[in-house]
Amino acid sequence: MSDGTAHADSSNVVNKKRRKFLIGSTTLVGAAGAVGAAVPFVGSWQPSARALAAGAPIVVDISRLSPGELLGPMPAWRGQPVYVFRRDESVLEGLASRTDHLADPDSEESGQQPEYCQNEYRSIKPEIMVMVGLCTHLGCAPILNAEVQPQDYDPEWQGGFFCPCHGSMFDMAGRVYSGVPAPDNLVVPPHYYESDDVIVVGLDGEDS
């Protein structure tokens, strides 16, 4: 009887060891699979996620961006979405012609854009808009509505960005409308052109 008990105890020990081994092996395989799945995504974002969170610059390719398009997949800088939009001639003309509905049409509020973007387009190149896609009210993500036609939220709508959370509106240069919850224009991050089709977001040109 004692021999049988000893054999059973020995079998239990073996089974426990085998179970631990199988669980450990499965965990390792799962972790390896997760890393493998993450590699293409991580590889497409340089530098690392930790560096991005710390404020490292990002490189954005706009070579395939057509007029009227918002760049996607949307890049992120410091954990914030970055809107990169190519404006056509009609949009650029509209930015200069109607500003009476804007709270800060001349971008006089400091800290909302670099000095080199303190112009009617709020950009380095008039046709390319680069902005942080967070409403200056409570940090919601405004939605692009480029159609110039009356909207429920504003019959005089000229196209731009609308925040559905609390109704804040911005024009196609990210300038905030008067009388909405958002107090300031959308933020233009520091950036420069490495080439005609490549933008570095997070650094001024002289800092590169």
HUUR-V496475 format. One record per residue. N is the residue number from 0. RES is the residue in one letter. PHI is phi as a letter, one per 40 degrees, with the letter a starting at -180 (NA if undefined). D_CENTER is the distance of its C-alpha to the mean C-alpha in Angstrom with 1 decimal. Layout:
# HUUR-V496475
n=N res=RES phi=PHI d_center=D_CENTER
n=N res=RES phi=PHI d_center=D_CENTER
This chain:
# HUUR-V496475
n=0 res=M phi=NA d_center=70.8
n=1 res=S phi=c d_center=69.4
n=2 res=D phi=c d_center=68.6
n=3 res=G phi=c d_center=66.7
n=4 res=T phi=c d_center=64.7
n=5 res=A phi=c d_center=63.9
n=6 res=H phi=c d_center=62.8
n=7 res=A phi=c d_center=60.5
n=8 res=D phi=c d_center=59.0
n=9 res=S phi=c d_center=58.4
n=10 res=S phi=c d_center=56.7
n=11 res=N phi=c d_center=54.5
n=12 res=V phi=c d_center=53.4
n=13 res=V phi=c d_center=52.7
n=14 res=N phi=c d_center=50.7
n=15 res=K phi=c d_center=48.6
n=16 res=K phi=c d_center=47.9
n=17 res=R phi=c d_center=47.1
n=18 res=R phi=c d_center=44.8
n=19 res=K phi=c d_center=42.9
n=20 res=F phi=c d_center=42.7
n=21 res=L phi=c d_center=41.3
n=22 res=I phi=c d_center=38.8
n=23 res=G phi=c d_center=37.7
n=24 res=S phi=c d_center=37.6
n=25 res=T phi=c d_center=35.5
n=26 res=T phi=c d_center=33.0
n=27 res=L phi=c d_center=32.8
n=28 res=V phi=c d_center=32.4
n=29 res=G phi=c d_center=29.6
n=30 res=A phi=c d_center=27.8
n=31 res=A phi=c d_center=28.4
n=32 res=G phi=c d_center=27.1
n=33 res=A phi=c d_center=23.8
n=34 res=V phi=c d_center=23.4
n=35 res=G phi=c d_center=24.3
n=36 res=A phi=c d_center=21.8
n=37 res=A phi=c d_center=19.0
n=38 res=V phi=d d_center=20.1
n=39 res=P phi=c d_center=18.7
n=40 res=F phi=c d_center=15.2
n=41 res=V phi=c d_center=15.5
n=42 res=G phi=c d_center=17.3
n=43 res=S phi=c d_center=14.5
n=44 res=W phi=b d_center=12.3
n=45 res=Q phi=b d_center=14.3
n=46 res=P phi=c d_center=15.2
n=47 res=S phi=c d_center=15.4
n=48 res=A phi=c d_center=13.3
n=49 res=R phi=c d_center=15.7
n=50 res=A phi=c d_center=15.3
n=51 res=L phi=c d_center=11.6
n=52 res=A phi=c d_center=12.3
n=53 res=A phi=c d_center=15.0
n=54 res=G phi=h d_center=13.0
n=55 res=A phi=c d_center=13.9
n=56 res=P phi=c d_center=12.8
n=57 res=I phi=b d_center=10.9
n=58 res=V phi=b d_center=12.6
n=59 res=V phi=b d_center=11.3
n=60 res=D phi=c d_center=14.1
n=61 res=I phi=b d_center=14.6
n=62 res=S phi=c d_center=18.2
n=63 res=R phi=b d_center=17.9
n=64 res=L phi=c d_center=16.0
n=65 res=S phi=c d_center=18.7
n=66 res=P phi=d d_center=19.4
n=67 res=G phi=g d_center=18.0
n=68 res=E phi=b d_center=15.1
n=69 res=L phi=b d_center=11.3
n=70 res=L phi=c d_center=9.9
n=71 res=G phi=a d_center=9.5
n=72 res=P phi=d d_center=8.8
n=73 res=M phi=c d_center=5.3
n=74 res=P phi=c d_center=4.7
n=75 res=A phi=b d_center=3.7
n=76 res=W phi=b d_center=6.4
n=77 res=R phi=f d_center=8.8
n=78 res=G phi=g d_center=7.2
n=79 res=Q phi=b d_center=4.8
n=80 res=P phi=c d_center=1.4
n=81 res=V phi=b d_center=3.6
n=82 res=Y phi=c d_center=6.3
n=83 res=V phi=b d_center=9.1
n=84 res=F phi=b d_center=12.2
n=85 res=R phi=c d_center=15.8
n=86 res=R phi=c d_center=18.4
n=87 res=D phi=c d_center=22.0
n=88 res=E phi=c d_center=25.1
n=89 res=S phi=c d_center=25.7
n=90 res=V phi=c d_center=22.5
n=91 res=L phi=c d_center=23.2
n=92 res=E phi=c d_center=26.7
n=93 res=G phi=c d_center=25.6
n=94 res=L phi=c d_center=23.6
n=95 res=A phi=c d_center=26.8
n=96 res=S phi=c d_center=29.2
n=97 res=R phi=b d_center=28.2
n=98 res=T phi=b d_center=26.9
n=99 res=D phi=c d_center=29.4
n=100 res=H phi=c d_center=27.1
n=101 res=L phi=b d_center=24.5
n=102 res=A phi=c d_center=24.6
n=103 res=D phi=a d_center=23.6
n=104 res=P phi=c d_center=24.1
n=105 res=D phi=c d_center=24.9
n=106 res=S phi=f d_center=21.9
n=107 res=E phi=c d_center=24.5
n=108 res=E phi=c d_center=22.6
n=109 res=S phi=c d_center=22.1
n=110 res=G phi=g d_center=19.0
n=111 res=Q phi=c d_center=16.6
n=112 res=Q phi=a d_center=16.6
n=113 res=P phi=c d_center=18.4
n=114 res=E phi=d d_center=22.0
n=115 res=Y phi=c d_center=21.5
n=116 res=C phi=b d_center=19.2
n=117 res=Q phi=c d_center=21.6
n=118 res=N phi=a d_center=23.0
n=119 res=E phi=c d_center=23.1
n=120 res=Y phi=c d_center=20.1
n=121 res=R phi=f d_center=18.0
n=122 res=S phi=a d_center=17.3
n=123 res=I phi=c d_center=19.1
n=124 res=K phi=b d_center=19.9
n=125 res=P phi=d d_center=20.6
n=126 res=E phi=c d_center=19.3
n=127 res=I phi=b d_center=15.8
n=128 res=M phi=b d_center=13.4
n=129 res=V phi=b d_center=10.4
n=130 res=M phi=a d_center=8.9
n=131 res=V phi=c d_center=6.8
n=132 res=G phi=c d_center=6.2
n=133 res=L phi=b d_center=8.6
n=134 res=C phi=c d_center=12.3
n=135 res=T phi=c d_center=14.7
n=136 res=H phi=c d_center=17.1
n=137 res=L phi=b d_center=16.0
n=138 res=G phi=g d_center=12.2
n=139 res=C phi=c d_center=11.9
n=140 res=A phi=c d_center=9.4
n=141 res=P phi=c d_center=11.5
n=142 res=I phi=b d_center=12.6
n=143 res=L phi=c d_center=13.5
n=144 res=N phi=b d_center=17.3
n=145 res=A phi=c d_center=18.7
n=146 res=E phi=c d_center=22.3
n=147 res=V phi=c d_center=24.7
n=148 res=Q phi=a d_center=27.0
n=149 res=P phi=d d_center=28.1
n=150 res=Q phi=b d_center=25.9
n=151 res=D phi=d d_center=27.1
n=152 res=Y phi=c d_center=25.0
n=153 res=D phi=a d_center=26.3
n=154 res=P phi=c d_center=29.1
n=155 res=E phi=c d_center=28.4
n=156 res=W phi=d d_center=24.8
n=157 res=Q phi=b d_center=23.9
n=158 res=G phi=g d_center=20.5
n=159 res=G phi=i d_center=17.1
n=160 res=F phi=b d_center=14.7
n=161 res=F phi=b d_center=16.3
n=162 res=C phi=c d_center=15.4
n=163 res=P phi=c d_center=17.6
n=164 res=C phi=c d_center=17.9
n=165 res=H phi=b d_center=20.2
n=166 res=G phi=g d_center=20.5
n=167 res=S phi=c d_center=18.8
n=168 res=M phi=b d_center=18.6
n=169 res=F phi=b d_center=17.2
n=170 res=D phi=c d_center=18.5
n=171 res=M phi=c d_center=17.1
n=172 res=A phi=b d_center=16.7
n=173 res=G phi=g d_center=14.8
n=174 res=R phi=c d_center=18.2
n=175 res=V phi=c d_center=19.1
n=176 res=Y phi=c d_center=22.2
n=177 res=S phi=c d_center=25.3
n=178 res=G phi=g d_center=26.3
n=179 res=V phi=b d_center=23.1
n=180 res=P phi=c d_center=21.9
n=181 res=A phi=c d_center=19.0
n=182 res=P phi=c d_center=20.8
n=183 res=D phi=b d_center=18.7
n=184 res=N phi=c d_center=16.7
n=185 res=L phi=c d_center=12.9
n=186 res=V phi=c d_center=12.2
n=187 res=V phi=c d_center=12.2
n=188 res=P phi=c d_center=11.4
n=189 res=P phi=c d_center=14.2
n=190 res=H phi=a d_center=14.2
n=191 res=Y phi=a d_center=17.1
n=192 res=Y phi=c d_center=18.2
n=193 res=E phi=c d_center=19.7
n=194 res=S phi=a d_center=21.2
n=195 res=D phi=c d_center=21.1
n=196 res=D phi=b d_center=18.5
n=197 res=V phi=b d_center=16.5
n=198 res=I phi=b d_center=14.2
n=199 res=V phi=b d_center=13.8
n=200 res=V phi=b d_center=11.1
n=201 res=G phi=h d_center=12.5
n=202 res=L phi=b d_center=16.1
n=203 res=D phi=c d_center=18.5
n=204 res=G phi=d d_center=20.8
n=205 res=E phi=c d_center=23.8
n=206 res=D phi=c d_center=22.1
n=207 res=S phi=c d_center=21.5
